[in-house]
Amino acid sequence: MATIAKNAKPEARPMTEEADFLQIKSIDHVHFYVGNAKHAMYYWWKAFGFKPVAYSGLETGNRDFASYVLESGQARFVVSAPYSPSSPLASHHMVHGDGVKVIALGVDDVEKAWKETTSRGGKSAWSPREEKDDFGIYRTSAIYTYGETLHVFVDRDDYKGAFAPTYKPINYEAESTGLAAIDHIVGNVQLGKMNHWVNFYHQVMGFRQLLHFDDKDISTEYSALMSKVMSNGNGRVKFPINEPADGRKKSQIEEYLDYYLTPGAQHVAIITGDILSTVDQLRKRGVEFLRVPDTYYEMLPDRVGSIKEDMKAIHDLGILVDRDDEGYLLQIFSKPIQDRPTMFIEVIQRHGAQGFGKGNFKALFESIELEQERRGNL
């Protein structure tokens, strides 16, 4: 178990003790800062099947940035791009490229969430504030987490508008791919900083450690990483934290940090109820996925036992399968979704299993290393 920082407030509690003082209801939205919001909107709309539902920009009185809100099931993404090169959005994009700036969390009381987290050592990004228009009051507060990423606390109970003030509804027809909700979001941090951020989520936000993977679990001949999974009290919000481990060559975490330049969100995992249909549609729309060697599928039936899905279809689509004490899961990982080899998307379907595919780590990482080698970054 990680040691607790000396300046933690209040005194350290055991990692297993529940302290769900935030009472997070859900991941309200994930906000991407991008170079071109209209193009990013089109990508999520046409490739991933997200439905554009709201727009903010010059036409709605927003003089700072263009922004679109997209939804697929309960998953909500926001993509925003600056109008001015002096905008904070422009500075963020110049350093990081397209990436996640905000992981927003729905709560009942943004003031309480801000006071609780800042009193425990969280650094405030902004104190509780209200934005009003004809549709009500949109309340937020925010703290910093790893890198330049923010956790924004959102209370929209008294807001009935499209998304937030300055956003107006739009109605685009969208063909869903079956993506239903955000399962987890993974953060990459520097070597030696994983426990620092694990302690942050425990002490500042009341999360508990759900799982721990070390470099023996997640390694290949060339590279390795370590990961700890933090979860809030009701289990609806899960944040694995990754750091690189010593290896013969550069790990995927180091490659991410080299190109993102700070810690940040490595991937968003989105759950589906029918991964075979979802991945088939995504592939047809041009989404590229990592591919493990065919030998993986030769050993799969003996490793995972009986499953409902057709093994040939799983092989043809390149889907991975793993089993734990509670059931099994199916998962697949996209290639980077922007020019820099930074963020990607995981598609996951759970049949009882609550893990993260430990049995797939070696095969997956070998396929990632093959892509790194092709980019000249291994």
N, C-alpha and C positions, 0 to 999 in steps of 0.2 A: 504494500500500500504506500501511496505517495505521502511524503511528509507535507505538513501544512505550513504555509508561509508564516513567518513570525509576525508580520504586520497584518495578518488577516483579522477581520472584525466580523462577528465577535469571536470568542475563543473557538478553536477548532473542534468540530464534532466528528465522530466516526463516520467514514464514508458511507456506511450502510444505514445510518440514521436518516429517517424521512424528515424533510423540512420543506414541504411544498408550499411555501408561503406566497409564491407568485400566483398559484392557481391558474396556470396558463391554459387557455381553452383550445388553442390551435396555433399552427403557423399561419398567420393572417395573409402574408404575402412574401414573396422574394423579389427584391428590387435590383435589377441589373442596370448599371451605367454602361452605355454602349456608344459607338461612334455614329450610328444612324438609326434612330428609333423606328422609322418606318420600315426599313429593311429588316431590323430585328423582329418587329411585329410580324412581318410577312413570313419570316422563317418559322417562328413558333406556330403561326396559323397554318401554313401550308405543309410544313414538314411534320410537326408534332400534333397537329389537330387541335390546338388551343383556339378558343373562340375569342376574338377581340370584342370587348364589352364597353370600354370607356377610352376617351382621348382627352388630353390636356395639351394646350399649346397656344400659339398666338391668337387663334380664333376664339379661345375660351378665356382670354385675359391673362394667360401665363406667358410672361415675356422672357422667362429664363430658360425654359427647356421644353422640348416636345416629348410627350409621354403617352404610352399605350398600356392598358390593362387587359390581360388575357386570362381566360379561365378554362380549365379542363377538369370536370368534376369539382372537387373541393380544392384543387391546386390553383393558386392564383399567382401569376407572374406580372411584374411591371417592368417595362423597358423604357429608359429615358436617355435622351441625348441633348447636349447643350446647344444653345444658339450662339453663344459668345465664347471666344477662346480664353477669356478671362474667368469663365465660370468654374466653380469647384468641380462640376461634372467633367469639364474639359481637362482639368488638371488630373483628376482621377483616371480618366481614360488614357491620357498621354502616358502615364506611368504604367498602368496595369493592362491596358487593352480592355476589351469587353469583360465584365466580371460582376460579381455580386457585391453590392454596396450595403444593402439592408436585408437582414432576416427579421421580419416583423412578427411579433407575437401578440395574439389576441388575449386581452385581460379584461377584468371587470372594472379595474380602477388603476388608471395610469399614474396617478399621483402616488398611491400606495406602492406600486411596483417600482417607481423611481426612488422613493424614499428608502424602501427596503434594500434595494440593490446598491445605492450609493452609500448608505450607512454601513454596508458590509465591505466597502472598498471598491465598488464599481466606479468608473470614471464617467461623469455625466457628459453626454453630447448635447442635450438640451433638457431643460426642466419641463414639467408638465405645461402643455399649452393647448389652446382651443382654436380651431379654425371653423368659422361659421359661414353659412350661405343660406339660401332659401330652403335647403333640405335638412337643416339641423346643425348639430355641433359634432365635429370630428376631433377627438381628443388623442393626443400622443405625448410620449416622453421617450427619451433614448439614452442608452449608454454605449460605450465602446467595448468591443471584444477584440479578438486577435486581428493584427494588421490594422487596416483602415475600415474594417467591417463594423457595422452598427447593429445592435438589437434595438429595434423601435417597439415600444409597447403601444398597442392600439386598442382604443375603445370606440366602437362605432355603433353602440346601442342607441344613441340619440341622433344618428346620422342616417338618412334614408336616400341619399343621393347615389350617383353611379359608382363612385369609389371614395372620393374626397373632394373638397372644394377645388374648383377650376376644372374638374373632370366632368365631361358630358358623355351620356350614353351613346354608343355606336352599335350598329346591328349588322354584323357580317355573318353570312352563312358559313358554317364550319363543319367539316366531316371529322367527327371524333375518332381518335385511335384507341379509345378505351382507357386513357390515362386518368386515374381517379383521384389521387391525393398524394401529398408529399409524405414519404415514409421516413426519410432521414436526410440530413445535410452534413457532409464531411468537411472539416476544416484542416488545412495543412499548416503546420507551424515549424519553426526552426529546430534544429538539433538541440536537445536539452530543454525544450520549452513545453513539451507535452504535459508534464506534471503540473507546471505553472498554470496552464489553462484548464486542466482537470480540476485543480483546486479553485480556480476562478468560478467554474460552473457549480462546484459544490458549495463554496463559501458565499459567493455573491448571489447566486441564482437558486440555490437549494436543490440542485440536481444530485443524483446519485450515480455511482459508477455501475454500469450494467454488465460490461464485458471488458476484458483486457487481452490483447494480442501482442506478443512480443516478437522479436526478430527470428525466433525459431518457428513461429507460426506463419509469418509473412516474409518469406525470403526465397531467393533463388541462388544459383551459383554466383551471381554477380552483385545483387543488391538486396536490401532489406529495409523494412520500416517497422515501427511500433505504433500501436493504436489503442486508445481507450475510449469506450463508448459511454457517453453521459446521457442520462434520461431524466425528464421531469417526473413528478410524482405519479401522474396518471398514465405515463407511458406514451402520450401522444406526440411528444417532441423528443427526438433522439439526435444527438450531435456527437458522432465519432470525431476524435481528435488524433491526427496522424503526425508523427515526426520521423525523419530519416534515421536509419541505423547504419553503423559502419558496414561497408561492403567493398568489394573489389572495384566496382564501377559506380557510376552515378545512379541513384535511385530515382523513381518517378517523382518523389516528393522534392528532391533537390532540383530536378528539371523544372517542376512547377515554380519553385521559389526563384530560380534563375530568370524565369520569364515573367512571372507576376510581380516580382521584386519585393514583395512583402508576404507574410502569411495571408491566407484568404480561403474562400470556399472552393474546395476541389471538385466536389460533385454533388448534385441533387439527385436523390433516389426517388422515383415516382412509382407508385404502386398501381397495378392493373389487376383486373379480375380474370383476364384471359391473355396471358403473355404471348401465346402462339399467334393469335390474331393481331395483337398490338404490334409485335415486332415485324410480322409479315407486312403490315401496312406501312410502318416506319421505313423499312427497307425499300419498298416500292416508291416511297416519296423521297428517297435519296439520303436518308440518315445512315451514316456509316458506323459499323460496330466492330469492336475487336473480335478476333477469331482465335480460338485455342486450337491446338493440334488435334487431328482426328483421333489420335490414340486416347485422348481424354474420354471419348465416347465409347471406346471399346471396353473400358473399365467401369463405365458409369452404372450399368445395371447391378453389378455386384456391390458397388459402393453405396448406392442409395436405395436399392430394393424396388419394390413396386410403387409406381406412381400412376396418376390418372392420365397424364399426357402421353402422347405418342412419341416414342423414343426416336423414330426416324425424323419426325418433324422437328424435334428438339435439336437433333444433329444438323439437319439441313439449315436451320435458322441460326445455329451457333449459340444456343442458349445453354447456360450452366445450371446445374442442379446440386443441391446440398441438403443434407438431413441432419436434424438434431433430435433431442429427446421429445420434443413437442410436435414434430411433423417435418415437412420439407418445404423448401423454397426453390424458386426458379429465378434466375437473374441474368442480365446481359448489360454490357457497358459500351457506350458509344465511344467513338474517337473524339478528340477535342472538337468542340462546337464553334470555335473561333480560330483565327489564324494562329495565334500563339498556342503552344501545347500546354494549356492550363486547364480550364474547366471542361468537364464532360457530364453526361447524363447516365444514370443507371435506371433500368426498367426492372421492376421486381414484382413477383407474385408470391404470396405466402399461403401455404397450406398448413397452418398451425405453427410452423417454425418461427422463432423469434430472433434467430441469429442473423449473421451477416455473410454467410457463405464461406466459413473457414476452410472447408474442404476444397474450395475452388481457388484459394489464394495462389498456390504455386503455379497452376496452369495459367491463371489470369495474368500473373506478374511476368511470366515468360512471354506472353503475347504482348504485354505492354513494353517489355524490353526490346522486342523485335521492332516495334514502332519507333522507340527511341533510337535504335541503331539506324533505321532508315532516315531519321532526321539528323543523324550525326551527333546525338546527345547522350549516348550511353557511356 
